[in-house]
Amino acid sequence: MGGLDGLCGGSRGLAGVVTASGVALGADVVDLAGGHFPMLTRPAELAEILARIASGAGV
């Protein structure tokens, strides 16, 4: 099936369920430390991951 699911380390809620569901569906799961808002806490790392996805290189 493929696709991308994001998981931000330190985020509360259903993170484990989301990860398991994504993996079960064949998604590439990215574990990025930084809490619930990686665009604020880890902007460079998030930009790198998004650029790889946009270029077709995958995660």
For each residue, the residues with C-beta under 8 A, 3 or more apart:
1: 25 26 27
2: 26 27 28
3: 22 25 26 27 28
4: 27 28 29 30 53 59
5: 18 19 21 22 27 28 29 30
6: 29 30 32 38
7: 11 15 18 19 22 29 30 31 32
8: 11 15 31 32 33 34 35 36 37 38
9: 31 32 33 34 35
10: 33 34 35 36
11: 7 8 15 35 36
12: 15 36
13:
14: 17 18
15: 7 8 11 12 18 19
16: 19 20
17: 14 20 21
18: 5 7 14 15 21 22
19: 5 7 15 16 22 23 29 31
20: 16 17 23 24
21: 5 17 18 24 25
22: 3 5 7 18 19 25 27 29
23: 19 20 26 27 29
24: 20 21
25: 1 3 21 22
26: 1 2 3 23
27: 1 2 3 4 5 22 23
28: 2 3 4 5 58 59
29: 4 5 6 7 19 22 23
30: 4 5 6 7 49 59
31: 7 8 9 19
32: 6 7 8 9 38 42 45 46 49
33: 8 9 10 42
34: 8 9 10 37 38 41 42 45 46
35: 8 9 10 11 38 41
36: 8 10 11 12
37: 8 34 40 41
38: 6 8 32 34 35 41 42 43 45 46
39: 42 43 46
40: 37 43
41: 34 35 37 38
42: 32 33 34 38 39 45 46
43: 38 39 40 46 47
44: 47 48
45: 32 34 38 42 48 49
46: 32 34 38 39 42 43 49 50
47: 43 44 50 51
48: 44 45 51 52
49: 30 32 45 46 52 53 59
50: 46 47 53 54
51: 47 48 54 55
52: 48 49 55 57 58 59
53: 4 49 50 56 57 58 59
54: 50 51
55: 51 52
56: 53
57: 52 53
58: 28 52 53
59: 4 28 30 49 52 53
